[in-house]
Amino acid sequence: MDRVDYQSLVIQDIINLANKGELNLTPWYQRRSVWNKPQQSYLVNTLFEKKPLPSIYIRHSLDLQKGISIKEVVDGQQRTNAIIAYCNNEYSARHPNHKKLIKFSELTKTEKQDLLLTSIPVGYLLGATDSDVIDIFARINSVSKTLNVQEKRNAVYSGEFKQFCVKESVLRTDLWKEYKIFSGNDVARMNEVQFISDLIINLIEGLTDFSQPKIDKYYKDNDENFAEMENVDKRLTNIFDTIVSLNPDAIKQTIFSRQPIFFSLIIAIDKLPKISISKIEKGIMEIDNRYNSDKPLTERTKEDANFYNACSASTQRLNNRTIRDNYIYNYIS
C-alpha cells in the first residue's frame, strides 16, 4: 500500500455517491450492519452535537467497464449506513433544538442543511491490495461485537458456496420482511443466510438434521467450486416464484410464517410434480385450521397430532422435519 490520504466528505457527498452506485458499502469481507436503532440514533445525535467521529476508511478503485470510480468502505459501514438511513427518514434521533426524537423530514431547512454539510473524516487507502485491505480491516476490528456462528462463517469463507447463499438470501430480502419470516435483527445477524444454507443442503441431500458442523463443511468443501449451483438456483427460483404467487395472507396469517414450517413448505413445494397455486393455498389453509383446532390433541387424528408435535419442539430434527414434510405434501399435492 502506498499511503493513507486523509480528507473529508460532507454527508451530502456521501449520499450522492451512494445514490449513483459509486459507494460500495458491502464488500465481501465486511460484516453486514448489526447496529440497532438506538445505536444509529446515538450516532446521528453525535453529529447534531458536533462531536467528533472516527474516520471512515475507503479504498478507491475504478470500474473501467462502467466508467465510474468506486469507493469501497473498508471500515465505517455501519456509521455510513446509519447516516444514509437517517437522511432517508428511516428512524428518529435526538436533536438539541427539539424536545422529542425527530426524523430528518421534521428538521427545519437550516437544520437539514447543517447536517448535510457536516464533514466526515475519511482515510483513503491508496494503492491498497486485497491483502492490505483484509489486514487493515482485521486490525481495526480486532475488538468488536461477538460474532454468531453464521457471521463467523461469513468472515472465514469468501468462495462460491458462501457467495451463493448470501446472494440467494439477499434476493429474498423483501419476502423475509413482508412475510415476517425473519425480523430486522435476524437479517442483521445473517440468520436468513444460515436458513438458506441449511435449505440448500436439504435440497441436495434430502432431509437431514440441522447441523452447524455440516453447514461448516459445505462452506469449506464448496469454497472454490459449488458444482450444484445452477441446479439449486433453478430449484430455488421455482420454489420462491411459487410462494410469491400465493395470496400473501396464506403465509403471513398462518403458521407458515414460522421459520421451521416455512422451511418444510419449501421442501414440499420442491417435490411437487405439478404446481397448482389454488391447491397449495387450499392445503395451507386446511393445515392451519387443523393446527389451530380447538380439539385437544387426544381427540385429533394421529396425523394431525403428530404434525402439531413436530411443529412445537425439536423442530430442526430429522424426524420432525420428515413428519412435517409428508403432512404438508399430502395436502398441497
Secondary structure, 3 states (H helix, E strand, C coil): CCEEEEEEEEHHHHHHHHHCCCEECCCCCCCCCCCCHHHHHHHHHHHHCCCCCCCEEEEEEEECCCCEEEEEEEECHHHHHHHHHHHCCCCCEECCCCCCEECHHHCCHHHHHHHHCCEEEEEEEECCCHHHHHHHHHHHCCCCCCCCHHHHHHHHCCCHHHHHHHHHHHHCHHHHHHCCCCCHHHHHCCHHHHHHHHHHHHHHHCCCCCCHHHHHHHHHHCCCCCCCHHHHHHHHHHHHHHHHHCCCHHHHCCHHHCHHHHHHHHHHHHHCCCCCHHHHHHHHHHHHHHHCCCCCHHHCCHHHHHHHHHHHCCCCCHHHHHHHHHHHHHHHC
